[in-house]
């Protein structure tokens, strides 16, 4: 149960269009707004008036970022502040496509932002990646990931498929 491959016809009919927004809890909405505006170029936009808690909405590049003040919940629940973790490209992150990686790297350096540089390649195709944290430790990636083609793996009973999949996925193909 749960390991069966989805029916491609059903998967194709999901009426999703694109990613709309990501939401982050912040120790300081003001510091986070400043970060997303200065570092990533987002613009502050109006929030619905029914949202009666401290937060901010930003928008750019066809997507939104919703910032929520930590500890501002109606029940008074507070999320403790913690030191920033090490930058780990394998950790959860949100990724932004970038048209000029050299400009972005220079921008981060000029802002004295700590970041990690990585490269991913497949044959002759190379993707450059920059990983860094926002003020609350949420990991951000900036990359030229569109250099890599999106090649769907068909999970039906395709001859030779198990050889294409990582070992962990091979057992799921056969149940």
C-alpha positions as CSV (number, residue, x, y, z in Angstrom):
1,X,0.0,0.0,0.0
2,X,1.4,3.4,-0.9
3,X,4.1,2.0,-3.1
4,X,2.0,1.5,-6.2
5,X,2.9,3.7,-9.1
6,X,0.3,6.3,-9.9
7,X,-1.7,5.8,-13.1
8,X,-0.2,8.3,-15.6
9,X,-3.6,9.3,-16.8
10,X,-4.7,10.2,-13.3
11,X,-1.4,12.1,-12.6
12,X,-1.8,14.1,-15.8
13,X,-5.3,15.2,-14.7
14,X,-4.2,16.9,-11.5
15,X,-5.3,20.5,-12.0
16,X,-2.2,22.1,-10.5
17,X,-0.7,25.0,-12.4
18,X,2.5,26.1,-10.5
19,X,3.9,26.7,-7.1
20,X,2.0,29.7,-5.6
21,X,4.0,30.5,-2.5
22,X,6.2,29.2,0.3
23,X,5.6,30.2,3.9
24,X,8.3,30.7,6.6
25,X,8.0,31.5,10.3
26,X,10.3,34.3,11.3
27,X,11.8,35.6,14.6
28,X,11.6,39.1,13.0
29,X,9.2,39.7,10.0
30,X,11.0,43.1,9.5
31,X,14.5,41.5,9.2
32,X,13.1,38.8,6.9
33,X,11.3,41.3,4.6
34,X,14.6,43.2,4.4
35,X,16.5,40.0,3.5
36,X,14.0,38.9,0.7
37,X,13.8,42.4,-0.7
38,X,17.6,43.2,-0.7
39,X,19.1,39.8,-1.4
40,X,16.5,38.2,-3.8
41,X,14.6,41.2,-5.1
42,X,11.1,40.4,-3.9
43,X,8.5,43.1,-3.5
44,X,6.3,43.7,-0.5
45,X,2.6,43.2,-1.4
46,X,-0.7,43.8,0.4
47,X,-2.0,40.9,2.6
48,X,-5.7,40.2,3.0
49,X,-7.2,42.2,5.9
50,X,-8.7,39.1,7.5
51,X,-5.1,38.0,8.5
52,X,-5.0,39.4,12.0
53,X,-1.5,38.3,13.0
54,X,1.9,39.8,12.3
55,X,3.3,38.8,8.9
56,X,4.1,40.0,5.4
57,X,3.6,38.9,1.9
58,X,6.2,39.3,-0.8
59,X,6.0,38.5,-4.5
60,X,8.3,38.3,-7.6
61,X,9.1,35.9,-10.3
62,X,5.6,34.5,-10.4
63,X,5.6,33.2,-6.8
64,X,5.0,34.5,-3.3
65,X,6.8,34.3,0.0
66,X,4.6,34.5,3.1
67,X,6.3,35.5,6.3
68,X,4.7,34.7,9.7
69,X,5.9,36.1,13.0
70,X,7.0,33.4,15.4
71,X,5.3,33.5,18.8
72,X,2.4,35.6,17.4
73,X,-0.1,32.8,17.5
74,X,-3.4,33.2,19.3
75,X,-2.5,30.5,21.8
76,X,0.8,32.4,22.6
77,X,2.9,29.4,21.4
78,X,6.5,30.5,20.7
79,X,9.0,28.7,18.7
80,X,12.4,29.1,20.3
81,X,15.2,30.9,18.5
82,X,18.1,28.7,17.5
83,X,21.6,29.3,16.0
84,X,21.8,29.1,12.3
85,X,22.6,25.5,11.2
86,X,25.6,24.7,8.9
87,X,24.7,25.3,5.3
88,X,23.8,21.8,4.0
89,X,22.9,21.5,0.3
90,X,21.2,18.2,1.1
91,X,18.8,19.8,3.6
92,X,15.3,21.2,2.9
93,X,15.4,24.3,0.8
94,X,13.6,26.5,-1.7
95,X,15.3,27.0,-5.0
96,X,15.2,30.0,-7.4
97,X,16.2,29.8,-11.0
98,X,18.9,32.4,-11.8
99,X,19.8,33.8,-15.2
100,X,23.3,35.0,-14.2
101,X,25.1,33.1,-11.5
102,X,28.2,35.3,-11.5
103,X,26.1,38.4,-10.7
104,X,24.3,36.5,-7.9
105,X,27.6,35.3,-6.4
106,X,29.0,38.8,-6.5
107,X,25.8,40.2,-4.9
108,X,26.0,37.7,-2.0
109,X,29.7,38.5,-1.5
110,X,29.0,42.2,-1.5
111,X,26.3,41.7,1.1
112,X,28.8,39.6,3.2
113,X,26.4,36.6,3.0
114,X,27.9,33.2,3.8
115,X,27.2,30.7,1.0
116,X,28.2,27.3,-0.3
117,X,28.9,26.7,-4.0
118,X,28.1,23.4,-5.6
119,X,28.0,22.0,-9.2
120,X,25.8,19.2,-10.5
121,X,26.5,17.7,-13.9
122,X,25.1,15.1,-16.2
123,X,27.3,14.4,-19.2
124,X,28.3,17.8,-20.6
125,X,25.5,19.6,-18.8
126,X,26.5,21.6,-15.7
127,X,24.3,23.3,-13.1
128,X,25.8,25.9,-10.7
129,X,24.3,26.2,-7.3
130,X,24.6,28.7,-4.4
131,X,23.2,27.8,-1.0
132,X,22.7,30.2,1.9
133,X,20.3,30.9,4.8
134,X,17.7,33.6,5.4
135,X,17.8,35.3,8.8
136,X,15.9,32.4,10.4
137,X,18.0,29.6,9.0
138,X,15.7,28.6,6.1
139,X,17.9,27.4,3.3
140,X,17.8,29.1,-0.1
141,X,19.3,27.8,-3.3
142,X,19.9,29.9,-6.4
143,X,20.8,27.9,-9.5
144,X,20.7,27.6,-13.2
145,X,18.9,24.3,-12.9
146,X,17.0,24.8,-16.1
147,X,20.2,23.8,-17.8
148,X,19.2,20.2,-17.0
149,X,16.5,18.8,-19.2
150,X,13.5,17.3,-17.4
151,X,13.3,13.7,-18.4
152,X,10.3,11.8,-17.0
153,X,10.9,8.2,-15.8
154,X,8.0,6.0,-16.8
155,X,7.3,3.7,-13.9
156,X,5.1,1.3,-15.9
157,X,6.4,-2.2,-16.7
158,X,9.0,-0.8,-19.0
159,X,11.8,-3.3,-19.9
160,X,15.1,-2.2,-18.4
161,X,13.5,0.4,-16.1
162,X,15.0,-1.0,-12.8
163,X,18.4,-0.3,-14.3
164,X,17.4,3.4,-14.7
165,X,16.2,3.9,-11.2
166,X,18.3,4.3,-8.0
167,X,18.4,1.1,-6.0
168,X,16.0,2.4,-3.3
169,X,13.3,3.0,-6.0
170,X,13.8,-0.4,-7.7
171,X,12.0,-2.3,-5.0
172,X,9.0,0.1,-5.3
173,X,8.6,-0.6,-9.0
174,X,8.0,-4.3,-8.4
175,X,6.0,-3.9,-5.2
